[in-house]
Every structure is written in C-alpha cells, then in structure tokens.
Amino acid sequence: MASVALEHLWRPCTLTDRRNDITTIKSQSSSEGLTPADVVGTPSTIELVVESRNGSRCLRFAVRTLQIPPWLMPTIRSAGKLLSLPHGWDRQGALPVDSSAIQSAMASLSSIMSSNSSVPEWTPTQRSGVQLDWHENGVDMEIAFEPGGIDGQVVYNDQRQPDSEWEGPLGEHLSDLRMLLRERLVSAADV
C-alpha cells in the first residue's frame, strides 16, 4: 500500500512501513520506490491522515491507475482541510465533517472524473457532509454527500441551455456526469 504525504499535516507511511508497522520520517509520495510486484495487478491505496488538535482521522481509498490524474492531489488536499475542521467550524455548533461523506465523495469522483477534469470546490455542510461545486464554462453543478447517504445528490444547470437542468441521485446520472467532466468541466490547460 502506497501512502501520500501532504505538506506538514500528513503522516507518511510506505509499503514497508505498513507491513512492518513502522512509522518513518521520509514520505513515500509516489509508487516510484516500489517494485512492480508491489503495484501490478492491484490498485494503489492512498491513505489520508489528518492530525489536528481534535486528534487524528484517517481515510483510505483506492486509485485504480498507477498514473495519478492531475485532479487527485488538489482534491486530496481539499478533503484533508475539511476533515480537519473542528466542532463548531461554522461558529454555530456544526459537527465536524464525517469521514464517510468524504469517503463517498472520493469514491464517486474516482468513478466519474477523467484525467482532464477540473477540480471541484469542496464545501462542508452543516449536516457533517460535503458538497462539491463546479461553476465554469456555463455549467453550474453541485454534488452533496451526507453521512450515511447511499448516493450523492446532484443538481445541474446549463446556462447555455436553460431547459436542460436536472437533479437527483448521482447513480442515476453517471453517464451524463462522465460526459460533463470529460467535455465541459475540464482544467484550464485543456480548454
């Protein structure tokens, strides 16, 4: 299992560390130091560990490709920032973001994003969930993930085609989402 170490918030772990239960100082930020036998035939697993005054929280998710897409690292950083929010982050008593909501969001993104997809904005919700937002190229799209929710909820509006708005469970719109994230919601370098 390869782990990603991000800035000063993340605790690094390498494949060897995990097998031998060793904590190291040196990070393993890519699969470069692993042998082909360690990574061929199995997806890489990224472990996101956030340490804050509130303790340590950890998420694990699979990356199905050895080539990390450009949107993944900024997405992990955004998820980590939300995961570190304390109780009352909104100054009105909101609970911390639930790790299951972030886990659902990351799993969904890995199934709908293409290599050139633009990075969504991550926003915490007062119900301990997360909302992913894209507002570009005439598209307004939001996907909300709440703790315990089976599927994210999508709201879509195309400013170029006012009659084409839709909303509902993410699972009912997978092909539409994949097309949008491949063709319209793309990083600035690909436009």
N, C-alpha and C positions, 0 to 999 in steps of 0.2 A: 504494500500500500504506500503510495507516494503522498506526501502532505505538502501543502502550500503554506509558506510562511509569509505573512504580510506585515510589513512595517514593524513597529515595535509592539503591536497588540497581540501578535500571534506566537504561539509556542511551536517551534519546529519539531518535526518528527520524521525520520526516514524509515524506509522499509526495514532496515536492520534494527533500528531503534524499536519499532513496533514488535518485531519478532522476539527481541531480547528484553523488552520492557525497559529500555534505556532512554533517558532524556538527554538530548545533546544541545550544544550551543549553536552549532553550524546548521543552517537551514538547508533543506533539500527542496528547492523551488521548482524543479522540473524533474522529468524522468531521465535526465542525462546520465546520472551516476548509476542507474540500474542496468542490469544485464537484460538482454532480450527475453530470457526465460521469465524474468520478473513481470514483464508487461505484455508479452504477446498472448493473445487469446483471451485476455480478461480486461475489463475496463479498469482504468485507473480510478482510485478513490481519493477524493480530496477531503481533508479534514480541516474544518474551520473552527479554531479555538479562540474564544474571546475572553480575555481576563480583564475584569474591572473591579471597582470597589464592591460590587454586588456578588462577586465570586467568578467562577469560571463556567462558561457554557460552550458546548461543543456540538457541531453538526457534521455529518458525513454524507457525501453524495458521490455518485459515480459519474465519471466522464467517459463517454463511450469511444473516444478517439484519443490517440496519442498526441495529435496536433491540437493544442489548446486554441479555441476560437478567440478572436480579439475581444469579444464582448464579455468573456468569462471573468477575467481578473477585475475589471471595474465593477462587475456585478457582485463578485465575492466581497469586495471592499464595502460596497453599499449595504449588503446583507449583514456584514460584520458590525457596521456602525449601528444598524437598527437592533441587532442582537445585544449590543452593549447599553442600550437605553435603560435607565433605572425606573423604578416605580415612580409615578408622578412626573414622567418626562414632559407632559403637556401642562404642568402646574395646576392640573385639575384632578389629580389622582388616578390617571390612566395606568393600567398594569403594564409591565414590560412586554415587549413583543414576544409572542410564543414561538419557540423554535420550530414547532410543527408547521406553522404558517410559512416560515422561511423555507423549510424543507419542501413543502408543497410547491412554493413558487419556483425554487431552483429546479425541481424535477420537471415542472411544466415548461420552464424556459428551455431546458435541455431537449425537450421533445418538439418545440415549435420554432426555436431560433435557427437561423442559418449562419454561416460563417461571416456574412457581411451585415447581419442585423445590427441596428443601432441599440445602444444600451438604454434600458428604461430608467426612469427616475423611481427611486424607492421611497415610499412614504409609510410611516407607521399609522395604524388605525387605532381608535380609542378602544376597540374591542380586542386588542392584543394581536391583531393581524397585520398584514402588509398590503399595500396597493402599489402596483407597477403602472407607470404612466408613460405614454408616448404622445407627444403633441408636435408633429412635424409633417411636412410635405402634404398639408391639407387633411391629415388624419388625426383624430382625437381618439385614443384608445386607452382604456383603463382595465386592469385585471386585479380583482381583490381576492385575497386569500385569508380566510379567518381560521382560527384554531378549531380543529375537529371537523373542518369542512372537507367534504369528499372531493370537491372540484372548485376551481376558481370561478368567479363570476366576471364576465366580460361585458363592457359597454363600449360600443364602437360607433363613430360618426365620421363620415367622409364629407368634408366641406365642399368638395368638388361635385359630389352627387348627394344632395340633401335627402333624397328618398332611400338611401342605401344604409341607413343606420340599423343596428341590431344589438341585442343584448341577450344574455343567458349563460348557462354553464359552459365553461371553457371546452369541455369534452364534446359538445355539440357543434363547435366551430373550429375544430383543429385544422381542416384543410384551408379555410379562409384565413386563419391566423398565420399559418405557414406561408401562404402566398403573400400576405401583407408584409411579414417580416423578411421576406426574400426580395420583394419588388419595391415596396413603398417606404417601409421603415428601415432604411439602410444607413450605415455610417456615412458621414460626410465625404470620406475618401472614395466611396463607391458611387456617389451620385453623379 
